[in-house]
Each structure stands twice: as C-alpha cells, then as structure tokens.
Amino acid sequence: MTDVATGQAGTPSGDPLADDVVIAFQTVQSGARGRIVRLGTSVDTVLSSHTYPEVVKRVLGEAIALTAMLGSQLKFDGKLILQTNTDGPLRVVVVNYQTSGSFRGYASFDADAIATLTAERQERITPADLIGSGYMALTIDPGGDMERYQGIVQIAGNSLSEAAQEYFRASEQIASFIKLTVARVFAGGVWRWRAGGLMVQHLTAEGGHEVPERDDGAESGWEAEPAEEQWRRVEALARTVEDHELTDPMLTPERLLFRLFHEEGVRVAPEQTVQAKCGCTRDHVGMFIKQFKPEELADLREPDGTLVVTCEFCATPYRFTIEEFGGT
C-alpha cells in the first residue's frame, strides 16, 4: 500500500479524473480497512440502457456500487451475485460481478405501484420505500466444481447499505460503515449517471487483523487506546463524507480519503478497474429458446413472424425466425 500524504492527487490540467475504479485502503493509526468505489461510464452504460423509472435506476446504481466494493475483494476467478427479493414496488434487483472487474445488473418492479408512489411523494421517495421487506442474498460462485457460498440478510424497510452493514455484523461479527450514492451529472451536453460508495470496517485482532506498526518506528499515541474507541473515531470520520464527494468527477478517491482520514493517516492499494459488460450472445439466447416447444414459441411471434428476445441485463434485442427452432 502507498501512503496518501498530501491529498493532492489529480490531473494538473483540470480534466475529468479517471472513473470506474475500486481502491482498497487502510487507516494507519487504527488499522481499519475499507474500500472506495467511483463509477462513471460503467454505471451510466447499465442505467441508460434501461427504461426504468429514475427512482429504480438510483437503487440499481447503489446495488452496483455495493457489489463492486464487495466483489473486488475476492481473490479467485469467479463471481459475486447480489440479489434482493422483497414485497415492495421494487421486487427484485440483481447484480453480477465477475472478479475480472466486469458487472451487469437489472431490476424487476411494479410500474403501477411506483407511479402511484411517485405521484404521492414526489422527490421524497427513499430506497427503503421502494424495497420494502424481504431479503438480500450475497452469493459467491467460485466456478467449476467448487461449491457456492450464500449469505442471506433480512431487509425490513431499510436501505441496501444498512442491510449490508447488518449482514457483516450478524454473519461475520464485523462492525462496518457503508455509504452509497447515485447522481445524475450534466457533462458534455448530456445528463450522465454516476455512482460512488465508501466502506470502512473494524477488523479486530480476533478476526485475524492487527493494527500495523508505524514505518518510522515512532510510538503512536493511539496504540494504547482501546480498539472500540479507535473504531468509533474512524466511523465518525467516515460519516462526514458527503454524497456529492463520492460522485464528484473532479475529486480523486485518494484525495477524498485524505480529506476524511488525514488525522489517522491512510494508505491505499493500487486501483482495480471495473467495467460494464454483459455475457449474453446470440448463441446463448438461442440455446435458451431451444428449451421451448415450437408451439410455445409460436405464441411469442412478432407481427413480422420473427421472435425477439431481449436480454434482461443489457437490454440487447436478439431476433430469430421460428423456422430456426423447428417451427413453421
């Protein structure tokens, strides 16, 4: 890891900064671990490809930011799948994250219920209003013949960040602070989606983590401080982060970390890049269609006699003829 000493990282020309990265970091004095994510083109690609209501896009953007932070921690070639199933107007949110750094996502919702809610509450709709009650599942799939691991946490009228914090507290006994934000920014003459997130975790010695020694050998004033007090201080610093700071294209993640934790000292790992990428192909979709009988496919014909299947994740339409699958 590299010390963030001045917080002046950035492009001297003032051009927009690099986006679509996840950066792991560690506070020096207290040894808290964390991740910060900054998404630009990648999240805009996913959200702009769907005709979802804006409030749905915002929750999906938060889910993407959360999944990128969690998935980028995996040390093997596989994927992390985040999925919600709830009784709110926003029934299902799914995000797939490949450890190569690519992701895709989609949402399923009750359009009428969301339209009614929007008309009633205008701009006061929160993610909790849309999600309702149910559960969030985090599935780790190592691929091949290796067994999947799934953790489930209940969602009861709270946000994705709150559900994730509860997951770490209950399942892994790790105190966490997680903040997610999504915004639309006017740039280059068009509105573009952006997303960001910050996660800080208190990993105790019992959990396999020890507070690192200072490189200069000097004594730290915090070393004798109880671990819980150290965590409360770091969490309080993390809570000062503003929504706009997590999505500001002119504020590097490194500089933001310095703003938040310069009293602690903060070290960052090399950034991990992420991108929006769907794995669908015409061949894969065709194999799926072949599972149906010709008479079942006939009911799905378009007026011109073709069959169109649209990918849920990237909204790419694939057009086939019934004859390709044995129909007439």
NORHUTA-V509891 format. One record per pair of residues at least 24 apart in sequence whose C-alpha atoms are under 7 Angstrom apart, sorted by sequence separation. I is the first residue (numbers start at 1). J is the second residue. If there is no record, write none. Layout:
I/J ; I/J
//
This chain:
89/113 ; 132/156 ; 133/157 ; 176/200 ; 177/201 ; 237/261 ; 74/99 ; 89/114 ; 132/157 ; 176/201 ; 71/97 ; 131/157 ; 175/201 ; 176/202 ; 72/99 ; 174/201 ; 175/202 ; 37/65 ; 67/95 ; 71/99 ; 129/157 ; 174/202 ; 68/97 ; 128/157 ; 174/203 ; 202/231 ; 67/97 ; 128/158 ; 64/95 ; 128/159 ; 294/325 ; 37/69 ; 63/95 ; 127/159 ; 294/326 ; 60/93 ; 294/327 ; 35/69 ; 278/313 ; 290/325 ; 278/314 ; 282/318 ; 90/130 ; 91/131 ; 89/130 ; 90/131 ; 88/130 ; 89/131 ; 88/131 ; 88/132 ; 86/131 ; 87/132 ; 88/133 ; 86/132 ; 87/133 ; 22/69 ; 60/107 ; 86/133 ; 87/134 ; 86/134 ; 85/134 ; 86/135 ; 197/246 ; 85/135 ; 196/246 ; 84/135 ; 85/136 ; 196/247 ; 84/136 ; 195/247 ; 83/136 ; 84/137 ; 194/247 ; 83/137 ; 82/137 ; 83/138 ; 82/138 ; 81/138 ; 82/139 ; 46/104 ; 80/138 ; 81/139 ; 177/235 ; 80/139 ; 81/140 ; 80/140 ; 79/140 ; 80/141 ; 79/141 ; 181/243 ; 78/141 ; 79/142 ; 78/142 ; 183/247 ; 77/142 ; 78/143 ; 76/142 ; 59/127 ; 65/180 ; 62/180 ; 62/181 ; 62/182 ; 61/182 ; 58/182 ; 65/195 ; 65/196 ; 66/197 ; 65/197 ; 62/195 ; 61/195 ; 44/192 ; 44/193 ; 43/193 ; 44/194 ; 43/194 ; 43/195 ; 40/193 ; 40/194 ; 39/194 ; 40/195 ; 39/195 ; 38/195 ; 39/196 ; 38/196 ; 37/196 ; 38/197 ; 37/197 ; 36/197 ; 37/198 ; 36/198 ; 35/198 ; 36/199 ; 35/199 ; 34/199 ; 35/200 ; 34/200 ; 33/200 ; 34/201 ; 32/200 ; 33/201 ; 32/201 ; 33/202 ; 32/202 ; 32/203 ; 101/273 ; 102/274 ; 103/275 ; 104/276 ; 101/274 ; 102/275 ; 103/276 ; 104/277 ; 101/275 ; 102/276 ; 103/277 ; 104/278 ; 102/277 ; 31/211 ; 30/211 ; 31/212 ; 28/212 ; 29/222 ; 30/230 ; 106/312 ; 106/313 ; 38/246 ; 105/313 ; 38/247 ; 104/313 ; 36/253 ; 46/276 ; 45/276 ; 17/249 ; 16/249 ; 17/250 ; 42/275 ; 43/276 ; 16/250 ; 42/276 ; 17/252 ; 29/264 ; 28/264 ; 29/265 ; 27/264 ; 28/265 ; 27/265 ; 28/266 ; 27/266 ; 28/267 ; 26/266 ; 27/267 ; 25/266 ; 26/267 ; 10/252 ; 25/267 ; 26/268 ; 9/252 ; 25/268 ; 24/268 ; 25/269 ; 9/254 ; 23/268 ; 24/269 ; 9/255 ; 23/269 ; 7/254 ; 8/255 ; 23/270 ; 7/255 ; 23/271 ; 22/271 ; 23/272 ; 4/254 ; 21/271 ; 22/272 ; 7/258 ; 21/272 ; 22/273 ; 21/273 ; 20/273 ; 21/274 ; 4/258 ; 20/274 ; 20/275 ; 4/266 ; 3/266 ; 4/267 ; 3/267 ; 4/268 ; 2/267 ; 3/268 ; 49/314 ; 50/315 ; 1/267 ; 2/268 ; 49/315 ; 1/268 ; 2/269 ; 1/269 ; 46/314
//
